[in-house]
Amino acid sequence: MAQVVVIGAGVGGLAAAARLAAAGHEVTVCEQNPAVGGKLGWYERDGYGFDTGPSLLTMPHVFEDLFAATGGPPGQDELELRRLDPIAAYRFADGTVLAAHADEEAFLAELDARLGAPAGADWRRLAARAARVFDAAERPFLASPVRAAGLGRLAWAAPGDIPAVAPWRSLRGLGQSMVRDPRLRLMLDRYATYSGSDPRRAPAALVSVLHAERRFGGWYVPGGLRRLGAAIDARARRCGARVLTGTRVRAVTCTPGGRVDGVRLADGIRLPADVVVANVDAAALYGGMLPSGLGRAGRRQVRRANRSMSGFVLLLALTRRPPGSTRPLAHHTVTFPADYDAEFDAVFTGQLPTDPAIYLHTPDDPACAPPDGEAWFVLVNAAPHLPSAGEAGLDWDRPGLADGYARHVLDLLAARGFDVRDRLRWYETITPADLERRTGAPGGAIYGTASHGARSAFLRPPNATAVRGLFHVGGSAHPGGGLPLVVLSAAIVADLVGPA
């Protein structure tokens, strides 16, 4: 039995704690915030409640595997998953609207009806390509550790998969070669933003995200995705993990021989450990938590990687719509601008996009609003807070910036058919600076590092670090960002540590 300290009670840290405790280890989780969940934030005011982080769940089997490995599925009162249909709705600058039905044949028929007959056939070919890439990556990459010495061997084990993966091509380039309708290309481009990336620089392999969403569906947790974090937290505790909130880890301590032997808390107390699992951003881990002289390889990887973009969030407390008035098309709605490239140009040069894509999460959930109200979560892509070395950023703490941009986004929504200004009771903003303070992600780059370039996936720090006994989980570690991937990172780490 090993003494394990997990730094951070985000989903990756809690999942690792549950698995390691179930395997017989003595596990302590240290979370600096007063509540667990990490980026699965929740905001309440005046009877309104909002998810402030992820609001869509994909690949539910990953979570089923987690619970199965740690004692069995949670009860319905602990965690309920509701499949969304449509998964999302899209509104384009020319006025076209379409619903991404969960049923594939219904979706293809919708594409032909809304965009013209070639669209369905083009999407079918693209979906087949996405399935091939996903199947090639799932076992050798997504569910396995990656080490610097084995990049070429682990990337795509079968040489016949290389043409489908097309490592020389960007996601944008793949779309241009496979689908004719520019609106379909916009839909494909958006999958790059799932990792905070620019589709013009993101690898074509990200087409696999399309397959994951279409094959496994989009899911919502009634009461908010915070309940997912709560369920994993409850499972970790049930397995024997001790979870300490309001407990900040300042440093990882090591023996003279370079093996971890504990962590030092902000109050000076030292917790001994045989194994430390860091569920923190790679820049924070390698930028100051390790003794000098250790973690050089990790620091080099962090310096080479590009920060992902961040997000600007509006939480809208609205009165309920009058009968017969227009509502968003689905639980999730995406409205595209006329010039998507201008948005990426602005974000990655530290500017405000003037006409961005706008993402709406409008749950029909009594836990989120009073009977006479509606709670809307509005997200636009944004530059990180403040520049870092060699990268652009924006001072989101500048007086008046957030409120001014909030009003601009509300005007854009009105122009796109969603004018809620006369129903607005109040709004709150969450800027990249706020995200940095709440999550510890430098600059509020909540997706970790951007996937730019053919080797980008392999530039994430590995789960088994070069420091003996130190492991890394979460969105900035292998295999990447997003709820399913951080849970997979926890499974990888639990396998690397092994049973007690």
N, C-alpha and C positions, 0 to 999 in steps of 0.2 A: 504493500500500500504506500503510495506516494502522497506527500503533502503538496497540494496544488493550490496556487493563488491565481485567480482569474481577475485581470484588470479590466473593468468595464462590464456593465450589465446591459449592453445592447443585445440584440437577438443572437448574434454570433457567440458572445460571451456566455449568455444564459444557456444556449444549446450545448456548448462545450462543457459547461458546468454540469448540466443534467447527465450527459453521456458519461463523463468521467466519474461522477458520483455513483451512477448506476453500475459502473465497472468496479466499484469498491474503493476508490480513492477518497481521501479526506480533502474536501474542496471548500475554499473560501472565496467568495466573490466580493470585490471592492468596487463600489460605484460612487463616483464623486457627487452625483446629483441626488436630490431627495427621493427620486422615484426611478424604477428600472424601466427598460425599454429602449434606451438610446434614441435613435431617430424616429421610433414609433411614438411621437409626441401626441399630446391631447391638450386642447384648450377649452375651458368652460367659462361661460359668462351669461348671466340672465336667462338661464334655461337653454342656451345654445351650446353645442359641443362639436368640436372639429378635430379630425385627424390632422396633425400638422406635419406628418411625414408621409410614408407610403400609404396609399388608399386602395391599392389593387394587389391581389395575391395571385401568383401563377405557380405552376408546378406543385400542386398541393400534396403530391405523393412524397415530396421531400420532407414535409412536416409530418405526414403519416409515418414515415420511416423513423423520424426522431422520436415520436411518442411510442411507437412500437418497441423501439430499442430501450426505452426507459420506463416501461411499466404498462404499456397499453394505451389505447386511444383515450383522450379526455372525454368527459361526459358532455352531453349537449348543453348543460347549464354552464359549463366551463368555456366551451368554444364551439361555435356553430359556423360553418362555412356555407355561403349562399352563392350559387353559380349565377353569373350575370349573363343576360341575353337581351340585347346585344352586349358584347364585350365593351364596345365604345361606339360613339357616333362621330362622324367627321363632317365638318362644314368648310367648304373651300371658298376662296375669294370671289369666284365667279357665281356664287350662290348655290352651287351643287351641294346637296346633303346626302349622306348615305349612312346606313347602319351596318356595323360589323357583326352580323348575326353569329351566334355561337355555332350553329349548324353550318358546315362548310358548303353544302350545296345551296342552301338559302343565301349564304353570303355571296357565292359566285353569281347566282341569279340577280342579286341586288346590284353587283358591280355591272353586269351587262345592262340592267334596266337604267341605271343612273349615269354610267359613263360610256356606254356603247358596247356592242357585242365583243370586240376583241379583248376587253378588259378581263372578263372571267377566265378566258383561256390563258392570257398572260399571267394572271395571278396563280392559276393552277400550276404552270411551269415553275414559277418562282417558289411556290410552296413546296414543290417536289425537291427543288434545289435546297431549300432551307432544311427540309427533313433529312436530306443526305448529310449536310454539314453537321446538324445536331447529332445524328447517330454516330458520326465519325468522332465527335468530340466528347460525347457523354462519358464513356468509361475511361479512355486514356487521359482525359484532361479535366473535365468538371469534377469527377469523383476520385481523382488521384493526386498525390502530391507532385509538385514540379520542382526540380532542382536545376540550378544553372548549368550543371554538367550534362544534363540530359534533355535540353530543349528540343533539339532536332528529333530525338528518338520518341519523346513523349507527345510531341505536337499532334501529329496525324500518323498513326502507326502504319496504315495501309497506303502504299504509294498511289493506288488508284483513287484515293480520296482527294489528292492534291488538286486536280482540275476543278472539283466542286468547291473546295475551300478557296481557291484562287488567291493565294497570299499576296500576289502582286497587284491586286485590284482593290479599290475602295468600295465601300457600300454604295456610294453614289454611282460609281462606275458600273457596278453590277446592275443597279436599277436601270441605268440608261441602256444597257445591253439586253435586258430581259423584258422590260415592260414599255409599252408605247405611250400610254396616257400619262401626262405629267402629274396628274393628281394621284395616280398610283405610286409614282416615284416619291411624292411628298410623304405618303403613308409609310413607305419603306425607310425614307430618311429619318423619320421620327424614332425608329428603333435605335439609332445611334445616340439619341438623347437619353435613352434608358441608362447609359453609362456616362452621361455628361459629356458627350463627344460630338465632334463636327462630322457629319456624314461624308464630307469631301475628303477627310483624312482617316476616318475609321475604316478598319479592314472589312472586306466583304464577308468575312466569317460571322459578323454580327447578324447576318441574315438568319442565323440559328435562333435568334430571339423571336422572330416571326413564328417559327415553328413551335417554340415553347408556348407562346401565347395561344396559338390556334389549336394545337393538339391538346393541351391540358386545361385550356379555358382561363377565363378571368373570374376571380372570386372576391366576395366581400364578406367581412365579419360583422354581423349586426352588433351595434354598439361601438363600432370602430375597431380598426386594426390594433389599437392598444390592447385589446383583449387577447390577441395572439401573444404579445409580450408577457401579459399577465399569466397566461396558461403555461408558457415555457418556464417562467419564474416559479410558478407553483409546482411544476414537475421537478425542477432542480431541487427545490426545498424538500419535496417529498422523497427524493432519492438521497437526501442527507446533506446537500450543500448548504453552507451558511452564507447568507447574502447580507452584506453590510452596505447600506446606503449612507450618503453624506460622508463617505470615506475616500479621500483622494490619495492615490498613489503618486508619490513624487519621483521615485527612482526604483529601478531593478538593481538588486545587489548581487554580487558575484564573488566566488572564491578567488584567491590569487591565481588558481589554475584556469580561470575563465569559465567556470560553470555557475549557473544561477544558484543562489542559496536563499533568496527571499526578496521582499520588497520593502521599501521605506515609505511610510505614510507621511502626509503633509504635517502631521503633528509630531513627527520624529519617531514614532513607534515603528519597530521593525517586525514584520511577520515572516518567520522562516518558511522556506518552501524548497521542495525538490524539483518542482516543475512550476513555471510561470507561463500562463496563457494570456497574451496581450490582445484585448479586444479594443484597440485604440488605433487611430490613424497612424500610418507608417511614418509620416513626417514627425509626429509627436514621439513615437517610440524611438526612432533612430536619431531624433534631433536633440535629445537631452535626457532621456530616461535611463540610458545605459552608461556604465563606467567608461571613461575615456580609454580609447584603445580597443574597445570591443564594438562590434557591429559595423565595421568599415564597409563590408559588402552591401549591407542594407542601406547605409547612407548614400553609397554610389547609386544604387537603384532609385532611391527617392530623388536624388538630384537629376537623374536622367529623365524621370517621368514628368509628364505635363499634368498640372492640376486640371481636374474636371471643371466644367462650369458649375455654377451654383443655381439658386432659384430665388425668385421674389414671390412672396405669397401674400394674398389678400384673403382674409377671413371675413365673409359678408354675412351679417345678421339681417335677414330680410323678413318683411311681412309676407304672408302667404299670398300667392297669385290670385287675382280675381278669376272667377269661373270663366273658362273658355280662352284664357290668355295663353300665350306661347310659353312653353317650358323647354329646357334642354332636351335633346333627343334621347338621352340615355343617362344612366348612372354616371358615366364618364363621357365627356364631350370634348373634342379637340377642334378648335377653329384655326385654320391656317391663314397666313398672310399672303399677299400677292407675291412677295419676294422673300422666300425663306433664307436665301443666301445672305441677305442684308442682316438678318438676325444673327447668324453665326459670325459674320464679319464684326459686328458690334460687340458681341459677348466676348470673343477671343482677343479683342483689342482694348478691353476695359471701358466700353461705352454702354449707354442705355439703348437697347433696341427700340426704335420708334414705332415699329409695326410688327410685333412679335406674334408667334403662335401663342394661343391662350388655351390652357387646359382647365376644364371645369370638372369638379367632383361635386355632384348634387345629390346626395343620398336621400332616398325616401325612407327615413329611419326615425322613429319617434324618440330615439335616444339622442338625436342630434339637434332637435329644435322643439320649441313649444308648439302646442296645437295650432296657433295662429301664425307660425313662422316657418322659414326655410333657412338652412345653413348651407352656404356655398363656399367651397374651397377653390380658390383661383390661383393658378401657378403660371408664371412665365420664366423662361430661361434667363439667367443673369450672370454677369461677370462676378468672379469672386471678390471678396472684400480686400481691398488694398493690394498693391503689387507685391509679388514675391520675386526672388532672383530670376531675372530673365523672362518674367511673365507679366501679363497685364492684369490690372485689378481696378477697383473703383472704391472710393471712400464712401461706404454706405452709411456712415455715421454723420455725414455732412448735414447740417440742419436744413430741414425742408425737403430733402431729396426723396425720402420714402413717401411722404404724403403727396408730394407733387406727382410722383410716378403712379401712385395709387389712383389718383383722379384721372390720369391719362389712360390707365388700363380700363377704368370704368367707362370712359368715353369710347374706347375701342370696342368694348363689349356691346355698347349701345349701337354702334355703327354696324356691328355684325349680327344684330337681331336680338340681343339679350340686354335690353335696357332695364336695369333694376334700380336706377338712381332714385326713382320716386318711392321705392319700397325699402330703401336702406334705413335701418334703425341705427346701425353703427358698423364700423369695420376696424379690424386690426391688421397691421402689416407685420410680416416676418421677413427681414432682410438677410442677405448673406452674412452681415456682421452679427446679427442675432443668432444665426445658425452656427457660426463659429463659436460663440459664447456658450450655446446650449449643448453642442455635440462635441466640441473639441476639434472638429475638422478645420484645418488651417484655411482661412479665407471663406469658410462656409462651403468649401468644395465637397458637397455631401456625397458625391459619387466616388470619392477617392481620386484616382488618377484617370485621365482621359485615355480612351483607346484610340490612339493615333499611330498609324504605321502597322506594318505586317507583324512585327514582333511585340506589339504593345501588350498583349495578354501575358507574355512571358516576362515582362519587365516589372510585374507586380512582385513584391517580396514574397518568398515562399513561406509556407506554413511552418516548416522546420527551419529555424534561423541558424546562422553560423555560431550562435552562442548556445552552448550545450544546456539543455533543459528549458530553453526559451522557445515558445511557439507563438504563432501569430494567426488570429482569425479576424474576420470582418471584411468590409467592403474594399479596403485598400490592400488586402492580402489576396493571395491566390484562393479561389478562381475568379473573384471579382465582386462587384457591387450588386445589390438587389437582394431581397429577402431570401429567395431560394439558394442563391450562391453563398451567402454568409452562413446559412445552416449547413450547406455542403462543406464549407471550410471547417466548421466545428466537427463534422464527422471525420474529416481527414485527420484533424489533430488528435481526436480520441483514438483513432487507429494507430497513429504514430506513437502516442504515449503508451498504449496497450493496457491490458487489464492489471488490476492490483496483484 
